[in-house]
Amino acid sequence: MGQSFLRGKGPAVVAHRGASEVSPEHTLAAYRRAVEAGADGLECDIRLTSDGHLVCVHDRRIERTSNGRGVLSTMSLEELKSFDWGSWKNPWAELDDEAELPSPDLLTVLTLDELLATVRDAGRPLELAIETKHPTRYAGLVERRLVEALDRYGWAHPKVGTESPVRVMSFSWLSLRRLRVMAPGLRTVLLMDRVPLRFRDGSLPTGVSCAGPSLELVTAHPEYVDRAHKHGHQVYVWTVNDAPDVHHCRDIGVDAIISDHPEAALRTLAEPPSPPLPSFTFPPKRRTRRQA
């Protein structure tokens, strides 16, 4: 399956929108916390602003995670920077003397370029899983801007013998197909909440590197992981937060789990696997005269 930044034993832990269980998602505060916790990778969603900047935001509209209103793609980066992207997570923090209050500059909208710099400057190998959000009014321009951004770090077209720390994920086959044309050396992950019939043997569309099934999918069909591995594909599972689910993913051999709480997931993975339950063989039941 090729060289990887993933850990050798057990699944790697990728921080979903940063350490988003404890910090506002997609903020620099959330990503720094994930790095400090020891996450193996970071995950983000990207959207394109009206003036051509890629920012790390999940939703089409900005109401849920900021104090602004409206559709992100109609706003400039300057407009988005004017909003508060952190207070929603803990609206009563200012009234709590013991609450941690990150610096306001860590809670503004985060550009992809700022996140790429965070990965570059982490001081250790760190993967970055970038999800393209579709449909969008900008269609293929998202992928073009993404490749341009990665090229500035030398990560869109890695040199022979090296590997980009970036994986691009999407539910859209078309998005991954565009990336294959523009940057064939980039590894890609097809996200799935169900497996199309023709790919249930573990194969994937041409050019896709990894499978990205949901936790619900691999819980219902754990055998899918082995099928994907037999076709040479790594398996990234989303979104894995509870300890029993972390154990399940480890037991079925997934390569990476995407979690809102990377610190807790790493702690769970550090625990030794539970020993198998003993098996018992019962002697055959004696037949009485009445049963004969």
Helices and strands as residue ranges (DSSP letters): E 12-16, H 28-37, E 41-48, E 54-56, G 72-74, H 77-81, G 87-89, G 93-95, G 104-106, H 112-120, E 127-132, H 141-151, E 166-170, H 173-182, E 187-192, G 197-199, E 210-213, H 215-220, H 223-230, E 234-238, H 243-252, E 256-259, H 262-270
